[in-house]
Amino acid sequence: MTINFNDKINLIMNIADLLRGVYNPEQYKEVILPLVILKRFDSVLEEYKEAMLEEYEDMKDIPDVKEQLAEVFQLKFSNVSKYDFNRLEQEPEHIDANLLNYIQGYSDNVRDIIKSFEFEKAIAKLHKNNLLYELIKEMNKIDFHPNIVSNREMGYIFEELIRKFLENALAGDHYTPRDIVRLMTDLVLLGDEEKLKEPGRLISVYDPTCGTNGINSVVEERIREVNPVANVTPFGQEINEQSYAIGKADLLIKGGEAENIKLGNTLTEDRFPDKKFSYIMANPPYGISWKKEQKTVEDEHKTKGDKGRFGAGTPRVSDGSLLFVQHMISKMEKEEGSKVAVVLNGSPLFSGDAGSGESNIRKWIIENDLLESIVALPDSTFFNTSISTYIWILNNKKEEKRKGKVQLINAVDVYEKLPKSLGQKRKEITEAQIKQLTKIYQAFEESDICKIFNNEDFLFKKLEVRRKSDKKWKDTEQIQYKEDIQAYMEREVLPHIEDAYVVEDKIVVGAEINFTRYFYQYTPLRPSDVIKEEILEIEKEVQQILKDLLY
């Protein structure tokens, strides 16, 4: 008899409760996720176990024998230990040594995942606290056999467990809320429906800061809603070892290519150096210093220039957000075209004066007509921060009506309040609201929350102004890019300073996107007599409260 997803998830969470007192709740994932992974893989290998051990006896002297065995049985992994979950349960006396033997029996791709959880340390701790055998016995009661739970269904179960374990402020760095990912995904896929349905089309999805592979999972899910038989291949890179392990396991559990998830620092070590992708999506860290990566990044900028990833420039060392954006742009397919969706905080919109690294990067993006849209999100939509965030959509094959233009959507008031906060996440964007925003995006028409600009509207000129009569005097003026400099000087400067002039070789073109200014609505001040009446009324109330207290 099959059990529905929630029943299986509840059973697993009940097993997690056994850890209470020995582990803190935020540490449960370090034990439960590797156990779920091992139990699933154990169930997959169940019908091959005896034949695999027999084949191993004939092949054990061959290099990479475990990987060869996986190929023989047309599986993603293999195990040559005599143990499985049933035998582990039958031999409780040496459960710790037996479990380690079982793990060592797996092929490298599985052992790499388990190692990244530092699960061997957990085994020792669990055994010391008389919990290890109990956990194995309880986990063995759950049937994860592929005949009962398909790869896709197992993926849903695993992702729900990840969500339950990671949806809190401490783990929020590695998990992007699904409502935000769904909005990002729907905006990026909009207009590509026919392309996604083309038979045989190869669709690649890449997240350079993939965490637990959550964004890739949602993108793949959304693509399959359009085309259930789409050929979608996710790729990702992650710097945090445990998040990498979870993401790699998520892919392997679904029958995907686990080797497509790489461990490493994206800024200093691009693990996909020659690869381009159809859709590139990420939620990179906000306002994080890249001082440790500075030498490698600047060396690439200087030596490779436009042929490298950071040709447009480098931002201030205190915030590497725009380095990730440039890296993502470098992964766009030039012929076929690609789309990028990236979540950033407000700083990359406007930080840095004309001529600074940030301004030059923005200018390069705008002048190359890559920026298609920016969507301002409500605050308090992420687990680990309440700051304002923005989705940038980039496209190197814009449709005709969007060429040379940028669409700004102000969705700060598009949300529902959560009945209970999850860390700092107090608001969510519902499916209905996602559809509302995608319609606004698709319509490409101005409204109270949608504005459309020409690219050059975000460019400006910074002028150095001097006086002929005073060589020490110096001032700066910032004017719109399209404005004629002489006309501006005659209107704004010369009536006040007759001998002022612009230093021609010091004119610098900058770029900024002052999002809030474009949607600012003036609220008139209330009449002073109304305010006065309110103050007098409050004074009366205060006097009455004092009388009640004293008399």
C-alpha atoms as one frame of an Amber mdcrd trajectory, in Angstrom:
protein
   0.000   0.000   0.000   1.388   3.420  -0.963   1.555   6.321   1.442   1.061
   9.905   0.304   3.876  12.439   0.372   2.785  14.119   3.591   2.612  10.786
   5.406   6.166   9.955   4.368   7.409  13.411   5.305   5.658  13.222   8.683
   7.229   9.814   9.345  10.671  11.258   8.595  10.074  14.309  10.795   8.960
  11.978  13.599  12.275  10.144  13.231  14.025  13.519  13.453  12.346  14.053
  16.829  14.455  11.175  18.190  17.441  13.546  17.962  15.968  15.970  20.485
  18.359  16.648  23.340  21.368  15.265  21.470  21.197  17.708  18.526  19.754
  21.188  18.222  16.807  21.404  15.760  18.884  23.314  13.188  21.344  20.368
  13.187  18.752  17.665  12.451  19.384  17.940   8.714  22.993  16.797   9.226
  21.674  13.405  10.322  18.282  12.993   8.675  19.126  14.072   5.116  22.056
  11.633   4.700  19.917   8.842   6.165  17.098   9.601   3.713  19.625   9.643
   0.854  21.093   6.293   1.918  17.672   4.705   2.384  16.497   5.867  -1.051
  19.633   4.560  -2.763  19.325   1.332  -0.783  15.780   0.921  -2.138  16.935
   1.623  -5.712  19.641  -1.072  -5.442  17.396  -3.608  -3.698  16.622  -5.766
  -6.744  20.206  -5.560  -8.059  22.006  -6.304  -4.787  22.797 -10.009  -5.190
  23.682  -9.763  -8.881  25.844  -6.718  -8.216  27.833  -8.527  -5.497  28.344
 -11.522  -7.798  29.508  -9.250 -10.625  31.812  -7.458  -8.193  33.635 -10.697
  -7.383  34.521 -11.053 -11.073  35.431  -7.367 -11.555  36.985  -6.305  -8.230
  40.523  -5.988  -9.628  39.394  -3.533 -12.318  40.201   0.180 -11.659  37.100
   2.245 -10.794  35.193  -0.994 -10.355  32.238   0.645  -8.577  31.714   3.133
 -11.377  32.032   0.271 -13.912  29.416  -1.722 -11.999  26.984   1.195 -12.151
  27.376   1.239 -15.936  26.864  -2.538 -16.194  23.541  -2.262 -14.372  22.637
   1.048 -16.090  22.430   2.883 -12.771  23.836   6.199 -11.511  25.674   4.520
  -8.584  26.591   1.132  -7.089  27.315  -0.509  -3.727  29.579  -3.508  -3.112
  29.119  -3.883   0.649  27.397  -7.029   1.916  25.224  -4.734   4.019  21.931
  -3.069   3.185  19.343  -1.531   5.529  17.721  -4.916   6.215  20.996  -6.551
   7.207  22.012  -3.494   9.258  18.786  -3.842  11.218  19.414  -7.565  11.713
  22.891  -6.982  13.235  22.517  -4.315  15.924  25.627  -5.304  17.889  28.174
  -3.579  15.624  25.846  -1.072  13.978  28.432   1.732  13.809  31.135  -0.341
  12.074  28.575  -2.031   9.829  27.076   1.282   8.713  30.540   2.655   7.910
  31.257  -0.476   5.881  27.983  -0.011   4.033  28.796   3.640   3.190  32.326
   2.717   2.032  30.745   0.232  -0.356  29.149   2.998  -2.448  30.577   4.495
  -5.619  32.475   7.776  -5.303  29.547  10.031  -6.250  27.475   8.852  -3.271
  30.402   8.760  -0.829  31.283  12.321  -1.830  27.786  13.434  -0.796  27.874
  11.587   2.544  31.399  12.852   3.263  30.288  16.461   2.745  27.745  16.009
   5.545  30.603  14.843   7.839  28.305  11.915   8.577  31.052   9.712  10.029
  31.285  12.091  13.001  27.516  11.909  13.375  27.653   8.082  13.385  30.062
   8.101  16.334  27.930  10.605  18.251  24.672   8.754  17.548  26.181   5.413
  18.548  27.543   6.907  21.780  24.029   8.158  22.621  22.358   4.825  21.743
  20.452   6.404  18.843  22.128   4.980  15.762  20.403   1.603  15.653  17.044
   3.139  16.501  17.361   5.576  13.584  18.306   2.821  11.132  15.412   0.643
  12.308  12.863   3.476  12.008  14.169   4.671   8.633  13.982   1.109   7.311
  10.221   1.121   7.899   9.756   3.714   5.125   9.401   2.277   1.630  11.288
   4.393  -0.910  11.385   1.730  -3.634  11.134   3.256  -7.158   8.029   1.137
  -7.804   6.362   3.008  -4.942   8.027   6.421  -5.228   9.239   7.618  -8.644
  12.373   9.744  -9.053  10.258  12.835  -9.496   8.101  12.056  -6.464  11.195
  11.347  -4.380  12.528  14.691  -5.510   9.416  16.398  -4.165   9.768  14.600
  -0.815  13.458  15.495  -0.536  12.849  19.134  -1.488  10.074  19.407   1.094
  12.437  18.052   3.748  15.070  20.581   2.683  12.475  23.347   2.943  11.432
  22.231   6.429  15.010  22.040   7.657  16.275  25.223   6.001  13.374  27.666
   6.252  14.788  29.650   9.136  16.978  32.687   9.554  20.159  30.716  10.236
  19.955  28.595   7.101  18.440  31.236   4.852  21.748  31.920   3.106  21.380
  28.640   1.268  17.669  28.627   0.485  15.595  30.977  -1.656  11.825  31.009
  -0.926   9.842  29.112  -3.551   7.451  32.001  -4.203  10.372  34.234  -5.220
  11.886  31.482  -7.383   8.530  30.827  -9.070   8.192  34.517  -9.922  11.771
  34.663 -11.270  11.189  31.525 -13.311   7.858  32.605 -14.786   9.300  35.962
 -15.823  12.292  34.301 -17.499  10.252  31.622 -19.307   7.611  34.092 -20.494
   7.427  34.114 -24.281   9.496  30.934 -24.637   6.593  28.474 -24.478   6.834
  27.383 -28.128  10.613  27.084 -27.912  10.274  24.827 -24.845   7.904  22.531
 -26.743  10.257  21.961 -29.679  11.056  18.219 -29.959  14.663  17.390 -29.196
  15.567  20.861 -27.916  18.282  20.733 -25.247  17.507  23.115 -22.383  20.258
  23.879 -19.874  19.686  25.668 -16.564  22.542  27.068 -14.473  22.833  28.555
 -10.993  26.352  29.783 -10.091  25.456  30.019  -6.370  23.135  27.040  -6.315
  22.940  26.336  -2.577  20.773  23.224  -2.218  19.734  23.301  -5.904  16.352
  24.850  -5.063  16.229  27.362  -7.926  17.187  24.734 -10.514  14.492  22.411
  -9.168  11.731  25.003  -9.550  12.897  26.000 -13.053  12.893  22.363 -14.157
   9.455  21.851 -12.597   8.019  24.909 -14.385   9.532  23.887 -17.734   7.975
  20.424 -17.404   4.586  22.038 -16.784   4.921  23.502 -20.277   6.462  20.360
 -21.791   6.417  17.153 -19.662   9.009  15.501 -21.912  11.365  18.482 -22.149
  15.076  17.629 -22.124  16.147  19.789 -19.163  19.641  19.550 -17.687  20.462
  21.509 -14.504  23.971  22.696 -13.631  25.215  24.464 -10.535  28.184  25.500
  -8.433  28.209  26.023  -4.675  30.882  27.108  -2.196  29.291  25.715   0.999
  30.143  22.023   1.284  26.974  20.864   3.010  24.689  22.830   0.686  26.638
  21.353  -2.223  26.035  17.854  -0.841  22.296  18.455  -0.505  22.074  19.895
  -4.026  24.064  17.033  -5.524  21.925  14.488  -3.665  18.750  16.207  -4.860
  19.864  15.779  -8.467  20.993  12.173  -7.999  17.741  11.249  -6.230  15.799
  12.471  -9.269  17.919  10.384 -11.606  19.898  13.382 -12.833  23.620  13.827
 -13.463  25.073  14.550 -10.024  28.388  15.566 -11.597  26.635  18.674 -12.929
  26.744  20.128  -9.401  30.266  21.334  -8.620  31.923  22.418  -5.380  33.971
  25.613  -5.436  34.143  29.393  -5.367  32.469  30.682  -8.547  34.418  33.952
  -8.558  37.859  32.358  -8.410  37.252  28.941  -9.959  34.693  28.673 -12.738
  33.913  24.928 -12.822  32.149  25.294 -16.192  34.733  27.414 -18.035  33.609
  26.701 -21.602  29.907  26.118 -21.001  26.976  28.341 -22.023  23.399  27.903
 -20.785  19.810  28.565 -21.868  18.615  29.984 -18.531  20.881  31.371 -15.816
  19.317  32.141 -12.456  20.740  32.931  -9.023  20.295  34.556  -5.653  23.934
  35.446  -4.886  24.999  36.749  -1.458  24.232  40.444  -0.831  26.850  42.944
   0.246  29.538  40.327   0.826  33.181  41.341   0.603  35.257  39.729  -2.146
  38.591  40.697  -0.585  39.727  37.052  -0.418  39.034  36.689  -4.131  40.369
  40.134  -5.097  43.736  39.111  -6.536  42.320  36.314  -8.717  39.394  38.422
  -9.951  41.509  41.484 -10.742  44.132  39.353 -12.478  41.407  37.928 -14.746
  40.045  41.431 -15.381  43.486  42.762 -16.348  44.787  39.820 -18.371  41.620
  38.685 -20.171  39.609  41.907 -20.428  36.465  41.455 -22.526  37.450  37.839
 -23.226  37.160  37.042 -19.525  34.231  37.219 -17.137  34.923  40.637 -15.618
  35.675  42.777 -18.631  33.277  45.585 -17.677  35.151  46.323 -14.461  35.252
  45.446 -10.787  33.066  46.970  -8.053  34.198  48.128  -4.630  35.635  45.250
  -2.614  32.859  45.416   0.000  30.172  44.046  -2.372  30.706  41.400  -5.032
  27.103  41.295  -6.358  27.972  42.802  -9.746  30.811  40.299 -10.182  28.238
  37.508 -10.040  26.086  39.393 -12.555  29.012  39.673 -14.982  29.810  35.991
 -14.496  26.199  35.102 -15.351  26.293  37.286 -18.468  29.466  35.483 -19.583
  27.445  32.238 -19.579  24.825  33.487 -22.057  24.612  31.778 -25.443  25.303
  34.332 -28.186  23.648  32.591 -31.135  20.628  30.946 -29.511  20.241  33.640
 -26.868  19.863  33.241 -23.115  17.978  34.839 -20.265  19.224  35.706 -16.797
  17.241  36.246 -13.598  19.156  37.376 -10.535  18.011  38.657  -7.138  20.015
  41.592  -5.755  19.618  44.158  -3.007  19.311  47.883  -3.765  23.018  48.707
  -3.786  23.874  47.510  -7.338  21.197  49.850  -8.730  22.911  53.080  -7.781
  26.079  52.669  -5.668  29.250  54.253  -7.023  29.761  57.587  -8.762  30.334
  58.032 -12.504  33.584  56.310 -13.439  33.444  53.868 -10.512  33.472  50.118
 -11.054  29.774  49.761 -10.202  28.726  52.586 -12.519  30.867  51.251 -15.361
  29.372  47.768 -15.018  25.817  49.171 -15.085  26.719  51.335 -18.084  28.137
  48.318 -19.922  24.976  46.275 -19.242  22.716  49.114 -20.419  24.778  50.089
 -23.473  24.794  46.447 -24.602  20.994  46.405 -24.279  21.065  43.422 -21.907
  18.788  44.777 -19.176  15.174  43.880 -19.932  13.432  44.480 -16.623  13.799
  45.048 -12.892  11.071  44.022 -10.444  11.070  45.529  -6.958   9.963  42.904
  -4.433   8.172  43.466  -1.114  10.440  43.641   1.921  10.432  40.715   4.377
  10.107  38.047   1.673  13.357  36.244   2.531  14.137  34.073   5.558  17.340
  35.797   6.621  16.776  39.473   5.772  13.985  42.023   5.646  15.776  44.412
   3.256  14.397  45.488  -0.117  15.346  43.189  -2.987  15.031  43.326  -6.768
  14.856  40.770  -9.573  16.950  41.763 -12.595  15.966  40.140 -15.902  18.654
  40.166 -18.608  18.152  39.053 -22.205  20.617  39.081 -25.111  17.883  38.346
 -27.682  15.158  40.842 -26.792  11.952  40.844 -28.777  11.589  43.831 -31.095
   9.340  45.959 -28.874  11.761  45.672 -25.949  14.938  46.606 -27.804  16.566
  49.712 -26.365  14.108  49.770 -23.453  13.900  48.728 -19.803  10.714  47.830
 -17.932  10.502  48.626 -14.219   7.785  46.932 -12.144   7.108  48.122  -8.609
   5.736  45.039  -6.817   6.516  46.205  -3.281   2.825  46.107  -2.340   2.028
  42.847  -4.125   1.987  40.261  -1.334  -0.028  38.433   1.304   0.991  38.387
   4.958   2.003  34.988   6.295  -0.042  33.791   9.268   3.250  32.957  10.999
   6.701  34.401  10.317   9.448  32.102   9.014  12.614  33.721  10.278  12.378
  37.246   8.840   9.974  36.164   6.089   6.614  37.709   6.925   5.243  38.125
   3.391   4.723  35.857   0.397   3.750  36.373  -3.233   0.863  34.028  -4.059
   0.362  32.115  -7.303  -2.426  34.530  -8.263  -0.116  37.503  -7.672   2.669
  35.831  -9.692   0.209  35.527 -12.588  -0.772  39.178 -12.108   2.863  40.297
 -12.305   3.652  38.118 -15.337   0.640  39.641 -17.132   1.936  43.132 -16.375
   5.370  42.081 -17.587   3.991  40.576 -20.776   1.661  43.495 -21.548   4.631
  45.900 -21.572   2.341  48.866 -20.903   2.747  51.677 -18.398   0.606  51.760
 -15.257   0.868  52.839 -11.628   3.280  49.995 -10.943   4.916  49.642 -14.367
   7.158  52.175 -16.103   9.022  51.802 -19.401  12.219  53.737 -20.108  14.710
  54.115 -22.913  18.147  52.734 -22.058  19.774  56.170 -22.119  17.346  57.420
 -19.451  19.579  55.640 -16.924  22.779  57.260 -18.182  24.102  60.619 -17.028
  27.097  62.889 -17.585  29.247  64.111 -14.744  30.816  67.461 -15.588  33.802
  69.149 -13.999  33.097  72.902 -13.952  35.836  75.523 -13.423  36.133  79.335
 -13.497  38.458  81.301 -15.722  38.989  83.906 -12.991  39.828  81.412 -10.208
  41.997  78.424 -11.052  41.469  76.827  -7.620  37.679  76.889  -7.873  36.072
  73.613  -8.958  32.567  72.170  -8.927  30.714  69.232 -10.447  27.373  69.021
 -12.207  25.387  65.901 -13.058  23.085  66.115 -16.076  20.978  63.717 -18.078
  22.850  61.893 -20.823  20.607  63.281 -23.586  20.880  66.881 -22.426  23.022
  69.299 -24.416  25.886  70.458 -22.195  26.020  74.022 -23.529  22.262  74.459
 -23.186  22.438  73.225 -19.599  25.297  75.578 -18.750  23.486  78.583 -20.238
  20.325  77.763 -18.329  21.621  76.582 -14.944  25.191  77.773 -14.383  26.220
  80.831 -16.433  23.448  83.117 -15.085  25.113  82.721 -11.662  28.795  82.271
 -12.605  29.525  84.106 -15.845  33.063  82.747 -16.427  32.276  79.081 -15.700
  33.249  76.462 -18.247  33.244  72.631 -18.572  36.552  70.755 -18.720  35.913
  68.710 -21.865  38.355  65.882 -21.168  36.923  65.358 -17.678  33.371  64.519
 -18.819  32.437  61.058 -17.460  29.371  59.029 -18.418  27.798  57.170 -15.521
  24.763  54.932 -15.006  22.342  54.566 -12.137  18.817  53.253 -11.666  17.130
  55.253  -8.927  14.151  52.901  -8.737  12.312  54.606  -5.879  12.367  58.015
  -7.581  10.525  56.725 -10.642   7.576  55.546  -8.546   7.537  58.313  -5.949
   4.100  59.772  -5.342   3.848  63.077  -3.531   1.571  63.030  -0.493   0.406
  66.569   0.437   0.954  67.642   4.016  -2.166  67.772   6.126  -3.457  71.267
   7.033  -1.898  72.684  10.197  -5.265  73.380  11.837  -6.197  69.671  11.542
  -2.910  68.652  13.160  -3.452  71.271  15.899  -6.897  69.864  16.711  -5.468
  66.352  16.964  -2.729  67.535  19.361  -5.295  69.316  21.576  -7.450  66.187
  21.612  -4.470  64.041  22.648  -3.606  66.535  25.417  -7.151  66.235  26.773
  -6.872  62.441  26.791  -3.510  62.595  28.616  -4.941  64.979  31.236  -7.866
  62.656  31.808  -5.555  59.657  32.248  -3.470  61.615  34.802  -6.610  62.581
  36.751  -7.730  58.952  36.827  -4.327  57.879  38.124  -4.001  60.607  40.796
  -7.545  60.841  42.068
